[in-house]
Amino acid sequence: GRAASRVATPRSNAEEPQLIRQPSRVRNAVVHTPSHAAPL
């Protein structure tokens, strides 16, 4: 359990900055995504 979450954390953190740079359209789509809504 710890290993899975441990690997998933760096992944999401690395993707977040990229999504922020994306256009407003992509950014809004990410906000509506349940999986991304929790961390944000």
N, C-alpha and C positions, 0 to 999 in steps of 0.2 A: 504493500500500500504506500509506504513512504517513498519508495523508489519511483513509482509511477507519478505521484504528485510532484516529486522533486524534479523530474525531467520535464513535466508539463509547465512548471513555473517559468524557467528560463525561456522556454519556447514562446509563451504568451507575452512575456516581457519584451522579447526581441521583436515580436510582431506589432506590439502596441505603437512604438515610435513610427514604424512604417505606415500604419493605418492613419496616424495623425497627419502625416504628410500628404496622404491621399486627398483627392478633391472632396468637396462637401457631400457629393452624392454617395461616394463610397463610405465616408465617415458616418452619414446618417444611416446607411444600411447596416453598418456594424453596430450602431447604438440600438437598433431594433432587434439585433440578434441576441437571444437569451443568454447564450454562453459568454458573449462579450459584455453583456449588460452588467453582469455581477462584478467583475473586476473594475470596470470603469466607474 
